[in-house]
Amino acid sequence: RQGLRSPLLFPDMARATARILRARAHGERVCIYGDYDVDGVTGSSQLLLFLREIGMTPDLYIPHRTREGYGLNAQAVQTRAEGGTTVMITADTGATAHAEVTLAQSLGVDVIICDHHHVPEQRPPAYAVLNPMEKACPFSFSGLSGAGVAFYLLMGLRMRMREQGQEPVPDLRHYLDLVTLGTVADLVPLVEENRVLVTHGLKEIERSQRP
């Protein structure tokens, strides 16, 4: 974490991490909904693997690029809700999905948005939004990739788990290869946070056994 801003600079971080750990405690069904590009897939992978590492069994949904197109779609949200999902975490998508998030929340699905795209004037009515592009977000570096935002959620979860005395906690270095791949592939500027993540992530890729 050397040289990285605090995950608590995202205003909804405490709310997001508390909801996820509550879902873990109660055995709720969690679904990760990722974009289909490299950034979205590596963000989704981090979330999936980390939640598994802390004893959860999340579902994963990646929309089909041509049949469903970009972003949350109402049919997928409806299907996940009918299947028992109560928490949906997005990766690299959701910032503009006002109607779909409204639908999800009305069906009893709490949506936690991890995204880095420009946001509309009206904030989506999600349970929590983690997006450095939000005007009111004190996280002062807006160049994170979607994979970078997902990594910050992992940082926040790890921090909350340690505060609660839950040991051992996952080693986040093992996720830096995925963060690096998503960051480089999405062509975000390699400065500040991104430079730190990629510098350490390239070293992790050298050691990684991940296919």
Residue frames relative to the residue before (quaternion, step in Angstrom):
aa qw qx qy qz dx dy dz
R 1.0000 0.0000 0.0000 0.0000 0.00 0.00 0.00
Q 0.3820 0.7369 -0.4844 0.2764 3.58 1.25 0.06
G 0.8326 0.1915 -0.1589 0.4948 3.56 -0.85 1.00
L 0.6115 0.5485 -0.3525 0.4483 3.60 1.25 0.13
R 0.4950 -0.6318 0.5051 0.3173 3.56 -1.10 0.69
S 0.6001 -0.5802 0.4164 0.3603 3.56 -1.25 0.44
P 0.5068 -0.6366 0.4799 0.3280 3.62 -1.03 0.71
L 0.6042 0.5864 -0.3558 0.4056 3.59 1.17 -0.48
L 0.5091 0.6221 -0.4311 0.4098 3.60 1.28 0.02
F 0.5654 0.4976 -0.4044 0.5188 3.58 1.28 -0.08
P 0.4604 -0.7366 0.4098 0.2783 3.63 -0.44 1.15
D 0.7487 0.3968 -0.2207 0.4831 3.61 1.02 -0.73
M 0.3619 0.7683 -0.4792 0.2217 3.62 1.24 0.11
A 0.6666 0.4989 -0.3190 0.4526 3.60 0.83 -0.90
R 0.6480 0.5204 -0.3065 0.4641 3.55 1.02 -0.85
A 0.6651 0.5110 -0.3002 0.4543 3.60 0.93 -0.93
T 0.7036 0.4656 -0.2828 0.4563 3.59 0.80 -0.98
A 0.6289 0.5284 -0.3438 0.4552 3.59 1.00 -0.72
R 0.6610 0.5110 -0.3164 0.4493 3.59 0.97 -0.83
I 0.6616 0.5051 -0.3156 0.4556 3.58 0.93 -0.83
L 0.6894 0.4642 -0.2891 0.4750 3.59 0.90 -0.86
R 0.5927 0.5312 -0.3688 0.4801 3.59 1.17 -0.46
A 0.6264 0.5242 -0.3307 0.4726 3.57 1.06 -0.77
R 0.6327 0.5226 -0.3310 0.4659 3.58 1.02 -0.75
A 0.6728 0.5170 -0.2986 0.4369 3.57 0.87 -0.96
H 0.7671 0.3641 -0.1820 0.4958 3.59 1.03 -0.81
G 0.4773 -0.6995 0.4268 0.3173 3.60 1.26 0.12
E 0.2825 0.7784 -0.5150 0.2213 3.59 1.09 0.66
R 0.5010 -0.6454 0.4910 0.3023 3.54 -1.24 0.49
V 0.0976 -0.8004 0.5914 -0.0034 3.56 -0.68 1.17
C 0.1015 -0.7862 0.6078 0.0460 3.56 -1.01 0.86
I 0.2347 -0.7305 0.6247 0.1448 3.55 -1.00 0.89
Y 0.1045 -0.7938 0.5990 0.0141 3.56 -0.76 1.11
G 0.0075 -0.8531 0.5196 -0.0464 3.56 -0.26 1.29
D 0.5372 -0.5709 0.4976 0.3713 3.51 -1.30 0.33
Y 0.5424 -0.6693 0.4200 0.2854 3.56 -1.22 0.50
D 0.5711 0.5782 -0.4171 0.4070 3.64 1.16 -0.02
V 0.7404 -0.4172 0.2714 0.4518 3.60 -1.29 0.14
D 0.6368 0.5386 -0.3233 0.4471 3.57 0.96 -0.87
G 0.6949 0.4743 -0.2728 0.4667 3.57 0.88 -0.95
V 0.6693 0.5003 -0.3035 0.4578 3.58 0.97 -0.83
T 0.6804 0.4642 -0.3027 0.4794 3.61 0.95 -0.78
G 0.6050 0.5235 -0.3549 0.4836 3.60 1.12 -0.54
S 0.6500 0.5119 -0.3025 0.4733 3.57 0.97 -0.89
S 0.6469 0.5396 -0.3169 0.4359 3.57 0.95 -0.90
Q 0.6314 0.5303 -0.3286 0.4606 3.56 0.99 -0.85
L 0.6790 0.4955 -0.2893 0.4580 3.56 0.85 -1.01
L 0.6554 0.5234 -0.3069 0.4497 3.56 0.91 -0.95
L 0.7180 0.4592 -0.2574 0.4554 3.58 0.77 -1.06
F 0.6491 0.5143 -0.3216 0.4589 3.60 0.97 -0.80
L 0.6742 0.4851 -0.3069 0.4646 3.60 0.86 -0.92
R 0.6128 0.5193 -0.3473 0.4840 3.59 1.07 -0.65
E 0.6516 0.5388 -0.3156 0.4308 3.57 0.97 -0.87
I 0.7305 0.3721 -0.2398 0.5200 3.60 1.10 -0.57
G 0.7014 -0.5480 0.2447 0.3845 3.55 1.18 0.63
M 0.5511 0.6000 -0.4029 0.4171 3.58 1.24 0.28
T 0.2652 -0.7530 0.5794 0.1642 3.58 -1.26 0.34
P 0.0098 -0.8505 0.5259 -0.0065 3.60 0.53 1.14
D 0.4020 -0.6446 0.5865 0.2808 3.53 -1.33 0.42
L 0.2319 -0.7568 0.5943 0.1427 3.55 -1.29 0.38
Y 0.0060 -0.7878 0.6159 -0.0017 3.57 -0.97 0.88
I 0.0124 -0.7624 0.6465 -0.0244 3.56 -0.80 1.12
P 0.3643 -0.7503 0.4963 0.2409 3.64 -0.51 1.05
H 0.5222 -0.6240 0.4869 0.3175 3.54 -1.22 0.60
R 0.5414 -0.6810 0.3877 0.3046 3.56 -0.70 1.14
T 0.7834 0.3357 -0.1915 0.4867 3.62 0.79 -0.94
R 0.6987 0.4758 -0.2939 0.4462 3.61 0.92 -0.81
E 0.8033 0.2751 -0.1284 0.5123 3.58 0.93 -0.86
G 0.3355 -0.7641 0.4917 0.2487 3.58 1.11 -0.61
Y 0.7428 -0.4435 0.2967 0.4044 3.51 -1.40 -0.02
G 0.8278 0.3328 -0.2142 0.3976 3.51 -1.25 0.58
L 0.7039 -0.4130 0.3521 0.4582 3.51 -1.37 -0.03
N 0.0578 -0.7878 0.6084 0.0764 3.58 -1.05 0.64
A 0.6356 -0.6087 0.3371 0.3343 3.52 -1.05 0.92
Q 0.6480 0.5323 -0.3300 0.4334 3.59 0.94 -0.83
A 0.6618 0.4992 -0.3029 0.4702 3.57 0.94 -0.88
V 0.6301 0.5270 -0.3278 0.4667 3.58 1.00 -0.83
Q 0.6501 0.5223 -0.3043 0.4604 3.58 0.94 -0.96
T 0.6741 0.5056 -0.2900 0.4536 3.58 0.89 -0.97
R 0.6576 0.5017 -0.3151 0.4654 3.58 0.94 -0.86
A 0.6456 0.5200 -0.3210 0.4580 3.58 0.97 -0.85
E 0.6614 0.5033 -0.2998 0.4683 3.58 0.95 -0.88
G 0.6720 0.4971 -0.2840 0.4698 3.58 1.19 -0.58
G 0.6530 -0.5668 0.2968 0.4052 3.55 1.28 0.09
T 0.4050 0.7131 -0.4823 0.3080 3.59 1.24 0.11
T 0.1042 -0.7970 0.5924 0.0550 3.58 -0.96 0.88
V 0.7568 0.1936 -0.1480 0.6065 3.58 1.27 -0.27
M 0.0475 -0.7802 0.6236 0.0075 3.58 -0.89 0.99
I 0.1226 -0.7810 0.6110 0.0402 3.55 -0.80 1.08
T 0.2361 -0.7853 0.5532 0.1464 3.59 -0.67 1.01
A 0.1579 -0.7561 0.6254 0.1108 3.56 -1.28 0.43
D 0.8536 -0.0226 -0.0339 0.5194 3.57 -0.55 1.23
T 0.7418 0.3009 -0.2203 0.5574 3.59 1.11 0.57
G 0.6146 0.6041 -0.3986 0.3138 3.56 -1.31 0.23
A 0.5141 0.6901 -0.4132 0.2977 3.60 1.15 -0.45
T 0.7838 0.2971 -0.1537 0.5232 3.59 1.06 -0.72
A 0.5198 0.6830 -0.3885 0.3353 3.59 1.31 0.02
H 0.0261 -0.8578 0.5134 -0.0062 3.55 0.75 1.09
A 0.7028 0.4741 -0.2764 0.4526 3.59 0.79 -1.03
E 0.6883 0.4901 -0.2856 0.4522 3.58 0.92 -0.92
V 0.6425 0.4987 -0.3212 0.4852 3.58 1.05 -0.72
T 0.6106 0.5414 -0.3394 0.4678 3.58 1.05 -0.76
L 0.6434 0.5174 -0.3095 0.4717 3.57 0.99 -0.89
A 0.6615 0.5176 -0.3103 0.4452 3.58 0.83 -0.98
Q 0.6800 0.4884 -0.2948 0.4606 3.56 0.82 -0.98
S 0.6499 0.5155 -0.3208 0.4572 3.60 1.05 -0.74
L 0.6894 0.4546 -0.2666 0.4970 3.58 1.22 -0.51
G 0.6029 -0.6006 0.3435 0.3972 3.58 1.27 0.24
V 0.5437 0.5858 -0.4150 0.4347 3.59 1.21 0.45
D 0.2593 -0.7554 0.5831 0.1484 3.58 -0.67 1.10
V 0.1932 -0.8049 0.5567 0.0704 3.57 -0.64 1.16
I 0.1059 -0.7527 0.6484 0.0421 3.54 -0.95 1.01
I 0.1909 -0.8184 0.5375 0.0697 3.57 -0.42 1.24
C 0.0413 -0.7318 0.6800 0.0178 3.55 -0.99 1.02
D 0.2547 0.7690 -0.5385 0.2318 3.57 -0.30 1.21
H 0.2164 -0.7776 0.5764 0.1277 3.57 -1.27 0.31
H 0.4872 0.6670 -0.4307 0.3637 3.57 1.23 0.34
H 0.6646 -0.4926 0.3759 0.4175 3.54 -1.28 0.41
V 0.2976 -0.7754 0.5391 0.1401 3.55 -0.99 0.86
P 0.4915 -0.6445 0.4897 0.3211 3.59 -1.10 0.62
E 0.6944 -0.4546 0.3357 0.4455 3.57 -1.27 0.18
Q 0.7331 0.3596 -0.2123 0.5369 3.56 1.02 -0.83
R 0.3652 -0.7483 0.5166 0.1994 3.56 -0.59 1.17
P 0.4909 -0.6415 0.4782 0.3447 3.63 -0.92 0.76
P 0.4769 -0.7176 0.4366 0.2587 3.61 -0.93 0.90
A 0.1720 0.8182 -0.5237 0.1634 3.57 0.89 1.00
Y 0.6316 -0.5054 0.4195 0.4119 3.54 -1.30 0.26
A 0.7775 -0.0890 0.0749 0.6181 3.57 1.07 -0.81
V 0.1411 -0.7738 0.6133 0.0726 3.56 -1.14 0.69
L 0.0582 -0.7588 0.6485 0.0157 3.55 -0.88 1.05
N 0.3060 0.7397 -0.5316 0.2768 3.55 -0.25 1.28
P 0.3365 -0.7779 0.4924 0.1981 3.62 -0.42 1.16
M 0.6007 0.5733 -0.3598 0.4255 3.60 1.24 -0.22
E 0.4892 0.6493 -0.4499 0.3696 3.61 1.21 -0.14
K 0.5562 -0.6539 0.4024 0.3179 3.57 -0.87 0.97
A 0.7463 0.4140 -0.2174 0.4737 3.57 0.96 -0.87
C 0.4892 0.6829 -0.4268 0.3348 3.61 1.25 0.07
P 0.3697 -0.7606 0.4907 0.2097 3.63 -0.61 1.09
F 0.4998 0.6104 -0.4465 0.4223 3.59 1.26 -0.16
S 0.2215 -0.8792 0.4130 0.0861 3.53 0.00 1.35
F 0.6280 0.4669 -0.3678 0.5024 3.61 1.21 0.31
S 0.1942 -0.8356 0.5089 0.0711 3.56 -0.37 1.25
G 0.5790 0.6579 -0.3430 0.3381 3.59 1.27 -0.06
L 0.3701 0.7426 -0.4917 0.2643 3.62 1.20 0.12
S 0.4161 -0.6469 0.5713 0.2864 3.55 -1.23 0.53
G 0.6688 -0.4518 0.3748 0.4562 3.57 -1.29 0.01
A 0.6284 0.5250 -0.3256 0.4728 3.58 1.07 -0.76
G 0.6277 0.5347 -0.3265 0.4620 3.56 1.10 -0.68
V 0.6457 0.5029 -0.3174 0.4790 3.59 0.99 -0.81
A 0.6277 0.5272 -0.3324 0.4664 3.59 1.00 -0.81
F 0.6401 0.5236 -0.3222 0.4608 3.58 0.99 -0.84
Y 0.6353 0.5224 -0.3322 0.4617 3.58 1.02 -0.72
L 0.6090 0.5198 -0.3601 0.4788 3.59 1.08 -0.60
L 0.6250 0.5191 -0.3378 0.4752 3.61 1.01 -0.73
M 0.6248 0.5319 -0.3297 0.4669 3.58 1.01 -0.80
G 0.6685 0.5050 -0.2921 0.4612 3.55 0.96 -0.91
L 0.6493 0.5108 -0.3143 0.4677 3.57 0.98 -0.84
R 0.6535 0.5133 -0.3111 0.4612 3.58 0.92 -0.89
M 0.6406 0.5288 -0.3151 0.4590 3.58 0.99 -0.87
R 0.6785 0.4828 -0.2938 0.4693 3.59 0.90 -0.93
M 0.6337 0.5307 -0.3340 0.4530 3.60 0.99 -0.78
R 0.6589 0.4968 -0.3099 0.4723 3.59 0.97 -0.81
E 0.6238 0.5390 -0.3341 0.4568 3.57 1.03 -0.78
Q 0.7064 0.4494 -0.2463 0.4882 3.56 1.09 -0.76
G 0.5269 -0.6657 0.3891 0.3575 3.56 1.30 0.09
Q 0.4424 0.6869 -0.4619 0.3452 3.59 1.22 0.43
E 0.1240 0.7845 -0.5909 0.1416 3.56 -0.32 1.27
P 0.5765 -0.1980 -0.7923 -0.0275 1.56 -2.11 1.31
V 0.3385 -0.7084 0.5768 0.2255 3.54 -1.28 0.35
P 0.6347 -0.5545 0.3659 0.3948 3.61 -1.12 0.55
D 0.4262 -0.6599 0.5605 0.2623 3.54 -1.24 0.62
L 0.3212 -0.8022 0.4731 0.1717 3.57 -0.33 1.25
R 0.4972 0.6486 -0.4407 0.3713 3.61 1.18 -0.26
H 0.6310 0.5647 -0.3342 0.4138 3.57 1.10 -0.66
Y 0.6734 0.4797 -0.2909 0.4814 3.59 1.28 -0.20
L 0.5035 0.7026 -0.4033 0.3004 3.59 1.25 -0.25
D 0.5640 0.5754 -0.4048 0.4323 3.61 1.16 -0.40
L 0.6668 0.4925 -0.2917 0.4772 3.58 1.01 -0.85
V 0.6206 0.5318 -0.3392 0.4658 3.59 1.01 -0.81
T 0.6692 0.5177 -0.2945 0.4443 3.57 0.91 -0.95
L 0.6486 0.5176 -0.3181 0.4585 3.57 0.90 -0.90
G 0.6836 0.4836 -0.2861 0.4658 3.60 0.87 -0.93
T 0.6568 0.5288 -0.3040 0.4433 3.57 0.99 -0.89
V 0.6982 0.4596 -0.2738 0.4757 3.58 0.85 -0.97
A 0.6763 0.5123 -0.3013 0.4352 3.59 0.90 -0.90
D 0.7077 0.4605 -0.2730 0.4610 3.59 1.08 -0.66
L 0.4075 -0.7677 0.4291 0.2459 3.58 1.34 0.16
V 0.3025 0.7237 -0.5553 0.2765 3.59 0.95 0.82
P 0.6317 -0.5617 0.3528 0.4013 3.64 -1.09 0.48
L 0.3390 -0.7528 0.5300 0.1937 3.60 -0.86 0.95
V 0.4123 0.6539 -0.5059 0.3828 3.52 0.56 1.30
E 0.8359 0.2240 -0.1660 0.4728 3.53 -1.40 0.27
E 0.8480 0.0206 0.0030 0.5296 3.62 -0.80 -0.98
N 0.6683 0.5211 -0.3146 0.4276 3.57 0.87 -0.92
R 0.6372 0.5207 -0.3326 0.4607 3.58 1.00 -0.75
V 0.6467 0.5128 -0.3198 0.4653 3.59 0.96 -0.84
L 0.6839 0.5000 -0.2888 0.4459 3.58 0.85 -1.02
V 0.6963 0.4689 -0.2767 0.4678 3.58 0.90 -0.92
T 0.6036 0.5598 -0.3590 0.4398 3.61 1.00 -0.74
H 0.7250 0.4020 -0.2360 0.5071 3.57 0.85 -0.97
G 0.6337 0.5565 -0.3297 0.4243 3.58 1.07 -0.68
L 0.6170 0.5379 -0.3508 0.4548 3.60 1.05 -0.69
K 0.6259 0.5157 -0.3317 0.4820 3.59 1.08 -0.70
E 0.6476 0.5157 -0.3153 0.4640 3.56 1.04 -0.78
I 0.6222 0.5428 -0.3378 0.4518 3.58 1.03 -0.76
E 0.6116 0.5590 -0.3449 0.4411 3.60 1.06 -0.73
R 0.7396 0.4034 -0.2033 0.4990 3.57 1.08 -0.80
S 0.5540 0.6890 -0.3680 0.2879 3.55 1.19 -0.59
Q 0.2733 -0.7348 0.5988 0.1640 3.54 -1.17 0.71
R 0.4399 0.7140 -0.4471 0.3112 3.58 1.29 0.09
P 0.5008 -0.6851 0.4272 0.3119 3.63 -0.71 1.00
